[in-house]
Amino acid sequence: MLDDLPEQFDLVVIGTGFTESCIAAAGSRVGKSVLHLDSNEYYGDVWSSFTMDALCARLDQEVEPHSALRNARYTWHTTEKESETDAQSWNRDSVLAKSRRFSLDLCPRILYAAGELVQLLIKSNICRYAEFRAVDHVCMRHKGEIVSVPCSRSDVFNTKTLTIVEKRLLMKFLTACNDYGEDKCNEDSLEFRGRTFLEYLQAQRVTEKISSCVMQAIAMCGPSTSFEEGMQRTQRFLGSLGRYGNTPFLFPMYGCGELPQCFCRLCAVYGGIYCLKRAVDDIALDSNSNEFLLSSAGKTLRAKNVVSAPGYPPVSKGIELKPHISRGLFISSSPLGNEELNKGGGGVNLLRLLDDEGGREAFLMQLSHYTGACPDGLYIFHLTTPALSEDPASDLAVFTSQLFDQSDPNIIFSSYFTIAAQSSKSPAAEHIYYTDPPTYELDYDAAIANASDIFGKLFPEADFLPRAPDPEEIVVDGEDPSALNEHSLPEDLRAQLHDMQQATQEMDIQEST
């Protein structure tokens, strides 16, 4: 296949997942020539979002040895033809008819409002490419029910799930956590250094309900979590409150698959070249020039640096993949929890689940049509836990039983799959930088740290994703910046500006005479 691709690049990135897209955008932004390849026909790899049709096709796809998505299966829980008299009736046909209204994530995440990704999006000005919705409720399971955890001060005093005494205890505790690290608080916390966060909670004499709120939904920790880590997690939660809503979390509109594409857009704006459905057939290191020779679609490309996502041949040839994250994705015609949690059709609810022993956990995200991820009248449940086996349904069984056996939502579609990770690096490509697979985390901190670390090794003197100017800030050589701003105004405002300038000139003439 003949094409007009240049033959020389500073950086070739294989795979368009979140981490790879960050690196490609950062390289292009500082003036490096970047080629971004992906053998898939879509952006994002396992970080992507799919329509309903596309997800089924992807899950039906035969698993290749290098594929990070495996152990996939799905089930329709309704017949193809049901009564059409009920306007709220959903079945396989009616769901597939609205396929393009879905944006189904393989690897969903929630963003802390003051977290690493939000700061990076603002710092780099990539935020102009994305939209977000504040998470409506942070929930927990208490005595078999899903209840909302009060986050803000107003939520604490308006909630009906806590008594007046419990409200005061919770506010006092959160204030102490927020002040942790300051001089006035050090003496009170010294005795808990080296002990668990749970011991600290018990020493505060809080009620069992408050202890559950803090451990399950605020600090999101376990019984063995250290005092220092528990305080750090609580402060992270509190530090993101009040920025964009009543909860400290944000969710990307239209699914998390939008985020890798935001970075890809920036890379393309600064000259990065993108080729989907294009694989690398062979790769070798030229010992004379110390450059990589990549064979792709019958063309040899030269690159000073190569970054690859895990599982992409030929750089990952012969590398075994192991289960990393077990995922469940469900579509229902009814939400979880009571009416209070789903006012006006619901929004985004986050729930952290624990097994009976408290040793395992999973995150559940419930999305409604207000996120742009599904049609009105349907709800998406994303369930994620660290993988224990090659059977994601078995890994998630202890959590699905907490959700669906008792709540009995009207499940229409269910699917399970595994996101795998490389067990080792390829010895044949030791000079290639490999990105890490998606880790089990709520936000994108590990992925950003991985991208920043690799970029720092590639280009140690360059800044990682410096701010990109807005279009109106860009001045072409020879242009008057003020003229550029004037031409960008609407026609009616431009006419008013012209009249004002003419009146000013007439006043100047009168004053001079």
Stockholm file with secondary structure:
# STOCKHOLM 1.0

chainA/1-513         MLDDLPEQFDLVVIGTGFTESCIAAAGSRVGKSVLHLDSNEYYGDVWSSFTMDALCARLDQEVEPHSALRNARYTWHTTEKESETDAQSWNRDSVLAKSRRFSLDLCPRILYAAGELVQLLIKSNICRYAEFRAVDHVCMRHKGEIVSVPCSRSDVFNTKTLTIVEKRLLMKFLTACNDYGEDKCNEDSLEFRGRTFLEYLQAQRVTEKISSCVMQAIAMCGPSTSFEEGMQRTQRFLGSLGRYGNTPFLFPMYGCGELPQCFCRLCAVYGGIYCLKRAVDDIALDSNSNEFLLSSAGKTLRAKNVVSAPGYPPVSKGIELKPHISRGLFISSSPLGNEELNKGGGGVNLLRLLDDEGGREAFLMQLSHYTGACPDGLYIFHLTTPALSEDPASDLAVFTSQLFDQSDPNIIFSSYFTIAAQSSKSPAAEHIYYTDPPTYELDYDAAIANASDIFGKLFPEADFLPRAPDPEEIVVDGEDPSALNEHSLPEDLRAQLHDMQQATQEMDIQEST
#=GR chainA/1-513 SS CCCCCCSEEEEEEECCSHHHHHHHHHHHHTTCCEEEEESSSSSSGGGCEECHHHHHHHHHSCCCTTCSEEEEEEEECSCSSCCSSCTTCCCHHHHHHTGGGCCEESSCCCEETTSHHHHHHHHHTGGGGCCEEECCEEEEEETTEEEECCCSHHHHHHCSSSCHHHHHHHHHHHHHHHTTTSHHHHHHHGGGTTSBHHHHHHHTTCCHHHHHIIIIIISCCCTTCBHHHHHHHHHHHHHTTTSSSSSSEEEETTCTTHHHHHHHHHHHHTTCEEEESCCCCEEEEETTTTEEEEEETTEEEEEEEEEECTTCTTTTTTCCEEEEEEEEEEEESSCSSCGGGGGGGCCEEEEEEECTTSSCEEEEEEECGGGTSSCTTCEEEEEEEECCSSCHHHHHHHHHHHHHHHHCCCEEEEEEEEEEEESSCCGGGTTSEECCCCCSCSSSHHHHHHHHHHHHHHCTTSCSSCCCCCGGGCCCTTCCHHHHHHHTSCHHHHHHHHHHHHHHHHHHHHHHC
#=GC SS_cons         CCCCCCSEEEEEEECCSHHHHHHHHHHHHTTCCEEEEESSSSSSGGGCEECHHHHHHHHHSCCCTTCSEEEEEEEECSCSSCCSSCTTCCCHHHHHHTGGGCCEESSCCCEETTSHHHHHHHHHTGGGGCCEEECCEEEEEETTEEEECCCSHHHHHHCSSSCHHHHHHHHHHHHHHHTTTSHHHHHHHGGGTTSBHHHHHHHTTCCHHHHHIIIIIISCCCTTCBHHHHHHHHHHHHHTTTSSSSSSEEEETTCTTHHHHHHHHHHHHTTCEEEESCCCCEEEEETTTTEEEEEETTEEEEEEEEEECTTCTTTTTTCCEEEEEEEEEEEESSCSSCGGGGGGGCCEEEEEEECTTSSCEEEEEEECGGGTSSCTTCEEEEEEEECCSSCHHHHHHHHHHHHHHHHCCCEEEEEEEEEEEESSCCGGGTTSEECCCCCSCSSSHHHHHHHHHHHHHHCTTSCSSCCCCCGGGCCCTTCCHHHHHHHTSCHHHHHHHHHHHHHHHHHHHHHHC
//
